[in-house]
Amino acid sequence: MYSSDTTKYLIHIHLDAEWVVEKPDVVGAIFGQTEGLLGEDLDLRDLQRTGRLGRIDVQVTSKKGETKGEIYIASSLDRAETAILAASFETIDRVGPCAAKVRVESIEDIRVSKRKQVVARAKELLLDAFEDGSIDSTLLIDEVRESMRMEKIGTVGEDKLPAGPNVLESDAIIIVEGRADVLNLLRFGIKNAVAVEGSRIPRTIIELCEKKTATAFFDGDRGGDLILRELLQVAEIDFVAYAPRGKSVEDLSRKEIVKASGTRSRPITSARSRSGRRTTKRPRSLILQEFPTRAPRPGRGRSSGRNVSQRHTRLQRQRRQVPGHFQSTSPR
């Protein structure tokens, strides 16, 4: 039997017949009119029986009393024998009762086609299938260090809050929203972060804020604003750092974290101090906003330069009369 694994060439033949013919008529014409033409060594039946010639594939269509078709014959013979066999098919002049004309269009080398497929597929595999084998020592070191930092995350207090390894020993802490935020800060070597794990502030956070310098560092969204508002009402917060609007702390890069920590400010309002007195911690710019320039009264026209100077002097005098707790808590 014919095996496609041994096929070397594929003969493409075009058929034109003057009347309507069927596939059996074409196959019968091929075997009948080439029988004994090329001798016993190239007899079609013997070649098919030994597997050196494949199945004859015929595709015909009839229209307006004429038949056109394509014939495909696979061959495992050598070049010369395949060419002789293909030339013998052009001697066919009748198919059934009709006159016909047979023309060899081409002889396709199957191995060339397969070779092209192999090359094309090899290019795809070369570009996509191989994993990147380049080694970057810096990336390897960072990956090992990051895994070590990830393993160091623990818990603190009765609430079992996720925290870095240095929260209890450090004199300053960073309060974040969740465990993922603590992990991201650990990636960049910040080991004194602790998470509130929800909108309700745990007792552990309140106790830590009483003993340590606390910095709130929440996401730049509405949820982070709400948690910060509640935290300021129940705990002593010394500084507030803000993530970029619309970003979470867990998604920040090293540069963004450093920038946020460098622009931290004192909160507008904190909880009661340890002495029980309500304290207000504001940056100096906010203290200046308590005494805005008075707008001119209606009907008096624009203020002259002298009036502006007088108001500036009065503003300076009022600033020197600010209560003591504003001055002591404002950054110098």
C-alpha positions as CSV (number, residue, x, y, z in Angstrom):
1,M,0.0,0.0,0.0
2,Y,1.0,3.6,-0.5
3,S,2.6,5.4,2.4
4,S,2.8,9.2,2.5
5,D,6.0,9.0,4.4
6,T,7.8,7.7,1.3
7,T,6.4,10.3,-1.1
8,K,9.0,12.4,-3.0
9,Y,7.0,14.1,-5.7
10,L,3.4,15.1,-6.5
11,I,2.4,15.3,-10.1
12,H,-0.2,18.0,-10.9
13,I,-2.2,17.3,-14.1
14,H,-5.0,19.3,-15.7
15,L,-7.8,17.7,-17.7
16,D,-10.1,19.1,-20.4
17,A,-12.9,16.9,-21.8
18,E,-15.5,17.8,-24.4
19,W,-18.4,16.1,-22.7
20,V,-19.5,15.1,-19.2
21,V,-17.3,12.5,-17.6
22,E,-17.0,11.0,-14.1
23,K,-14.1,10.1,-11.9
24,P,-14.1,6.4,-12.8
25,D,-13.9,7.3,-16.5
26,V,-10.8,9.4,-15.8
27,V,-9.1,6.7,-13.7
28,G,-10.0,4.0,-16.3
29,A,-8.5,6.1,-19.1
30,I,-5.2,6.6,-17.2
31,F,-4.7,2.9,-16.6
32,G,-6.0,1.7,-20.0
33,Q,-4.1,4.1,-22.2
34,T,-0.8,3.9,-20.4
35,E,-0.8,0.1,-20.0
36,G,2.3,-1.5,-21.7
37,L,3.5,2.0,-22.8
38,L,6.5,2.2,-20.6
39,G,7.3,-1.5,-20.0
40,E,7.0,-3.7,-17.0
41,D,9.2,-1.6,-14.7
42,L,6.9,1.4,-15.0
43,D,3.5,-0.3,-15.1
44,L,1.1,1.7,-13.0
45,R,-0.5,-1.4,-11.3
46,D,2.8,-2.8,-10.3
47,L,4.0,0.6,-9.0
48,Q,0.9,1.0,-6.9
49,R,1.2,-2.6,-5.6
50,T,4.8,-2.1,-4.5
51,G,4.1,1.3,-2.9
52,R,6.2,3.4,-5.3
53,L,3.1,5.2,-6.8
54,G,0.4,6.6,-4.7
55,R,-3.4,6.8,-5.1
56,I,-4.7,8.7,-8.1
57,D,-6.8,11.6,-6.8
58,V,-9.3,13.0,-9.4
59,Q,-11.4,16.2,-9.0
60,V,-13.7,17.0,-11.9
61,T,-16.4,19.6,-12.5
62,S,-18.9,19.7,-15.4
63,K,-20.4,22.9,-16.8
64,K,-22.2,23.6,-20.1
65,G,-21.4,20.2,-21.5
66,E,-17.6,20.4,-20.8
67,T,-15.6,18.8,-18.0
68,K,-12.5,20.3,-16.4
69,G,-10.6,18.6,-13.6
70,E,-7.4,18.2,-11.7
71,I,-5.5,15.0,-11.2
72,Y,-2.9,14.4,-8.4
73,I,-0.6,11.4,-8.4
74,A,2.1,10.9,-5.7
75,S,5.3,9.2,-6.6
76,S,8.3,7.9,-4.7
77,L,10.3,7.2,-7.8
78,D,13.4,9.2,-8.7
79,R,13.4,12.3,-10.8
80,A,13.9,10.7,-14.2
81,E,11.3,7.9,-13.6
82,T,8.7,10.5,-12.3
83,A,9.3,12.7,-15.3
84,I,8.8,9.8,-17.7
85,L,5.7,8.7,-16.0
86,A,4.3,12.2,-16.0
87,A,5.0,12.6,-19.7
88,S,3.2,9.3,-20.4
89,F,-0.1,10.8,-19.0
90,E,-0.1,13.5,-21.7
91,T,-0.6,10.7,-24.3
92,I,-4.2,10.3,-23.1
93,D,-6.6,11.7,-25.8
94,R,-9.9,10.2,-24.8
95,V,-11.8,9.8,-21.5
96,G,-14.7,7.4,-22.0
97,P,-16.5,8.3,-25.3
98,C,-15.2,11.9,-25.2
99,A,-12.1,13.6,-26.6
100,A,-9.9,14.9,-23.9
101,K,-6.6,16.8,-23.4
102,V,-4.3,16.1,-20.5
103,R,-1.5,18.5,-19.6
104,V,1.1,18.2,-16.8
105,E,1.1,21.5,-14.9
106,S,4.0,20.8,-12.5
107,I,5.9,18.2,-10.5
108,E,6.1,19.3,-6.9
109,D,9.0,18.2,-4.7
110,I,7.3,17.2,-1.5
111,R,10.6,17.3,0.4
112,V,11.1,21.0,-0.5
113,S,7.6,21.8,0.7
114,K,8.2,20.0,4.0
115,R,11.6,21.6,4.3
116,K,10.0,25.1,4.0
117,Q,7.5,24.1,6.7
118,V,10.3,23.0,8.9
119,V,12.2,26.2,8.4
120,A,9.2,28.4,9.1
121,R,8.3,26.4,12.2
122,A,11.9,26.5,13.4
123,K,11.9,30.3,13.2
124,E,8.7,30.5,15.3
125,L,10.1,28.1,17.9
126,L,13.4,30.0,18.0
127,L,11.6,33.3,18.7
128,D,8.9,32.1,21.1
129,A,9.5,28.6,22.5
130,F,12.9,29.1,24.1
131,E,13.0,30.5,27.6
132,D,15.3,33.4,28.2
133,G,18.7,31.9,29.1
134,S,20.5,35.1,29.8
135,I,21.7,35.5,33.4
136,D,21.6,38.8,35.2
137,S,23.5,38.6,38.5
138,T,21.8,41.7,39.8
139,L,18.3,40.1,39.2
140,L,19.4,36.9,40.9
141,I,20.6,38.8,44.0
142,D,17.5,40.9,44.2
143,E,15.3,37.8,43.8
144,V,17.1,36.0,46.7
145,R,16.9,39.1,48.9
146,E,13.3,39.6,48.2
147,S,12.5,36.0,49.1
148,M,14.3,36.4,52.4
149,R,12.4,39.6,53.2
150,M,9.1,38.0,52.4
151,E,9.8,35.2,54.9
152,K,10.4,37.7,57.6
153,I,6.9,39.1,57.8
154,G,5.2,38.3,61.1
155,T,2.4,39.4,63.4
156,V,2.2,41.8,66.4
157,G,-0.2,42.2,69.2
158,E,-3.3,40.3,70.3
159,D,-4.9,41.2,66.9
160,K,-2.2,39.3,65.0
161,L,-1.6,42.2,62.6
162,P,0.8,41.6,59.7
163,A,4.0,43.5,60.4
164,G,7.6,43.7,59.5
165,P,10.3,42.3,61.7
166,N,11.4,45.6,63.2
167,V,8.1,47.0,64.3
168,L,8.6,46.3,68.0
169,E,12.2,47.3,68.2
170,S,12.0,50.5,66.1
171,D,11.1,53.8,67.6
172,A,9.1,54.7,64.5
173,I,6.4,52.7,62.6
174,I,4.6,53.0,59.3
175,I,0.9,52.2,59.3
176,V,-0.5,50.7,56.1
177,E,-3.8,49.1,55.1
178,G,-3.1,45.4,54.4
179,R,-0.7,42.6,54.3
180,A,0.2,43.2,50.7
181,D,1.3,46.7,51.5
182,V,3.7,45.3,54.2
183,L,5.1,42.8,51.8
184,N,5.7,45.5,49.2
185,L,7.6,47.7,51.7
186,L,9.6,44.7,52.8
187,R,10.7,44.2,49.2
188,F,12.5,47.6,49.4
189,G,14.0,47.0,52.9
190,I,11.3,48.9,54.9
191,K,10.8,46.6,57.9
192,N,8.8,48.7,60.4
193,A,5.4,48.6,58.7
194,V,2.3,47.3,60.3
195,A,-1.2,46.8,58.7
196,V,-4.6,47.8,60.2
197,E,-6.3,45.0,58.2
198,G,-9.7,46.6,57.8
199,S,-11.5,49.9,58.3
200,R,-11.8,49.4,62.1
201,I,-8.6,50.4,63.9
202,P,-7.3,47.6,66.2
203,R,-6.3,48.3,69.7
204,T,-2.7,47.2,68.9
205,I,-2.3,50.1,66.5
206,I,-3.5,52.6,69.1
207,E,-1.0,51.3,71.7
208,L,1.9,51.3,69.2
209,C,1.1,55.0,68.2
210,E,1.3,56.0,71.9
211,K,4.8,54.6,72.2
212,K,6.3,55.3,68.8
213,T,6.5,57.9,66.1
214,A,3.7,56.9,63.7
215,T,3.4,57.6,60.0
216,A,0.2,56.8,58.2
217,F,0.7,55.6,54.6
218,F,-2.5,54.6,52.9
219,D,-3.8,54.1,49.3
220,G,-4.6,57.1,47.2
221,D,-8.3,56.4,47.0
222,R,-11.5,57.0,49.0
223,G,-11.0,53.9,51.1
224,G,-7.6,55.2,52.2
225,D,-9.1,58.6,53.0
226,L,-11.8,57.0,55.2
227,I,-9.3,54.8,57.1
228,L,-7.0,57.8,57.7
229,R,-9.9,59.8,59.0
230,E,-10.9,57.1,61.5
231,L,-7.2,56.6,62.5
232,L,-6.8,60.3,63.3
233,Q,-9.7,60.2,65.6
234,V,-8.5,57.3,67.8
235,A,-4.6,57.3,67.6
236,E,-1.6,59.6,67.9
237,I,-0.4,60.1,64.3
238,D,2.8,62.2,63.8
239,F,3.0,62.2,60.0
240,V,0.9,61.3,57.0
241,A,2.4,60.1,53.7
242,Y,0.2,59.8,50.6
243,A,0.3,57.3,47.7
244,P,-0.3,58.8,44.3
245,R,-3.9,59.3,43.6
246,G,-5.5,56.2,42.2
247,K,-2.6,53.9,43.3
248,S,-2.2,51.4,46.1
249,V,0.8,51.1,48.3
250,E,1.2,47.5,47.3
251,D,1.7,48.6,43.7
252,L,4.2,51.4,44.3
253,S,7.8,51.2,43.0
254,R,10.9,52.1,45.1
255,K,11.0,55.5,43.6
256,E,7.4,56.3,44.4
257,I,7.8,55.1,48.0
258,V,10.8,57.3,48.5
259,K,9.0,60.2,47.0
260,A,6.0,59.7,49.2
261,S,8.1,59.4,52.4
262,G,10.0,62.6,51.4
263,T,6.8,64.6,51.1
264,R,5.1,63.5,54.2
265,S,3.4,66.1,56.4
266,R,1.9,66.4,59.8
267,P,-1.8,65.5,60.0
268,I,-4.4,68.3,60.3
269,T,-5.9,66.8,63.5
270,S,-4.7,64.0,65.8
271,A,-6.2,62.3,68.8
272,R,-5.9,63.6,72.4
273,S,-2.4,63.7,73.7
274,R,-1.2,61.6,76.5
275,S,-1.9,64.5,78.9
276,G,-5.6,64.4,77.9
277,R,-5.5,67.7,76.1
278,R,-6.6,67.9,72.4
279,T,-3.6,68.7,70.2
280,T,-3.4,69.9,66.7
281,K,-0.3,69.1,64.5
282,R,-0.1,71.1,61.4
283,P,2.6,72.2,58.9
284,R,3.5,75.8,59.1
285,S,1.7,76.5,55.9
286,L,-1.6,75.4,57.5
287,I,-1.0,77.7,60.5
288,L,-0.6,80.7,58.2
289,Q,-4.0,79.8,56.6
290,E,-5.7,80.4,59.9
291,F,-5.3,84.1,59.4
292,P,-6.4,84.9,55.8
293,T,-6.2,88.4,54.4
294,R,-9.5,90.2,55.1
295,A,-11.4,91.1,52.0
296,P,-12.2,94.8,51.4
297,R,-15.6,95.9,52.5
298,P,-18.1,96.7,49.7
299,G,-18.1,100.3,48.5
300,R,-14.6,101.2,49.6
301,G,-12.9,100.4,46.3
302,R,-9.5,98.7,45.8
303,S,-7.0,98.7,48.7
304,S,-4.0,100.9,48.3
305,G,-0.5,99.7,48.7
306,R,-0.4,101.3,52.2
307,N,-3.5,99.3,53.3
308,V,-1.9,96.1,52.1
309,S,1.3,96.8,54.1
310,Q,-0.8,97.6,57.2
311,R,-2.7,94.3,56.9
312,H,0.6,92.4,56.4
313,T,2.0,94.0,59.6
314,R,-1.3,93.1,61.5
315,L,-1.0,89.5,60.2
316,Q,2.6,89.2,61.4
317,R,1.4,90.5,64.9
318,Q,-1.4,87.9,65.0
319,R,0.9,85.1,64.1
320,R,3.1,86.0,67.1
321,Q,0.0,85.6,69.2
322,V,-0.7,82.0,68.1
323,P,-1.2,79.7,71.2
324,G,1.8,77.7,72.3
325,H,0.7,74.3,71.2
326,F,0.6,75.4,67.5
327,Q,4.1,76.6,67.7
328,S,5.4,73.6,69.5
329,T,3.9,71.1,67.1
330,S,4.6,72.9,63.8
331,P,7.7,71.8,61.9
332,R,10.6,74.2,62.1
